[in-house]
Amino acid sequence: MACFWPWDVLNKLKSMIQNLKSFTLQGEYFICLSISTWGFREGSREHIMKRFSEKNKVLYVDYAIDPLQIIRLPHVRSYFFRRRHFEKINENLFVLRPYLQFPFGTYFNFINVVNQLFLYLQIKKAIKVLNFRNPILWVYSPIFFPLLGKFNEKLRVYHCIDNYEAEIPNRIRRRFMKKAEEILCRTVDVIFTVNIVLKKRLCGYATQVHLLKPALDDNFLKISESLCDTDKKDIEIGFVGSIDRRFDPEIVELIANKHPEWRILIIGPIMYNLNKLHKLRKIKNIEFIGLVKEKLANYYKRFKLGIIPYHVNEFTDVIVPLKIFEFFSFGTPVVSTPLKALRGLSKGQLLYLAEKEDFLETIEKIIHDGEQQILREKRIAFSSKNLWFKRIEYIQEVLSPLLQAQA
């Protein structure tokens, strides 16, 4: 009769744990169905897929645009007429930029099904050329639910980074997006969410729901460490991000008019035609820099304080801007409107939350009273612990048992 010793069982368990920890995603094929365009602005989609492509092959599928977007939005129009349908970024990373889709695909299911059929044919052609086999399907929007199971994928992942049903206040759209997300969540193998607010909501649809917080680019941290300078004599306040329907220009206007001696820099693309932006452009101490990719850290170095002047609503409540981590890497304080997903960061004064009517007063207090050096050090330490390579390690820990079970 075989004899089993307790330490034999312990050693076996230890070996299994070590195998899970040493597991790395390599030699896999990824199809990423994105909601952004590659190379326009670097968000979580680009950060994750860029790192996956180091040891795996990745097909990044840009979000398909429609004719109405080309007519209404200058940045979309500019992008569309300069783009290439298919592009090789490096040896392992390829970008597919879909042809035009029909409008209102996020409002009506029958339009979305037609759009996804056209997208399926384009992806099918691309993966045949690239010889992708049994890919991991990484999805960023509920609208892609008709594509699940169409590519013989070994794993389906939903990375939820927004409250899509609340993005536009329209009853028809909200109903469709809610139903689409429910179908998607019940079909995928695993879900990642960017904050606890989204995680609590999606736990009602699936059991495999994991928290995957945003992070700082590893290279950006190295740059910030080399540029970090505490001596900021001029008062420059910075906003970094897309200027879209989330952005509240009234807050910025109030700050600029009350303190003409302060300089406010707004860095990022203008995504919508906001009428109130015309008023901001006339204020002398406000400067619109536009989209900056190279030497962005040089602007962060100058900022005395960062701001996130967003409207507070159901959509913005789940947002965690990546730029917060970039501000923190310089130890810079940030004042934001009270978004639910940011409440954790406000503990210990890493981040300051203020209602719209208290926004200016909060900024004045920070600038006039100053801050303790320890707060600046806490922010830098926080950013150094939240890096994208650590997030990739966490993703591997979550996916490894699922992939090994299929081996």
Buried (B, 14 or more C-beta within 10 A) or exposed (E): EEEEEEEEEEEEEEEEEEEEEEBEBEEBBBBBBBBBBBBBBBBBBBBBBBBBBBEBBBBBBBBBBBEEBBEEBEBBBEBBEEBEEBBEBEEBBBBBBBEBBBBBBBBBBEBBEBBBEBBBEBBEEBBEEBEBEEBBBBBBBBBBBBBBEEBEBBBBBBBBBBBBBBBEEEEEBBEBBEBBBBBBBEBBBBBBBBBBBBBEBBBEBBEBBBEBBBBBBBEBBEBBEEBBEEEBEEBBBBBBBBBBBBBBBBBBBBBBEEBEEBBBBBBBBBBBEBEEBEBBEEBEBBBBBEEBEEEBBEBBBBBBBBBBBBBBEEBBBBBBBBBBBBBBBBBBBBBBBBBBBBBBBBEEBBBBBBEBEBBBEBBBBBBEEEBEEEBBEBBBEBBBEBBBEBBBEBBBEBBBEBBEEEE
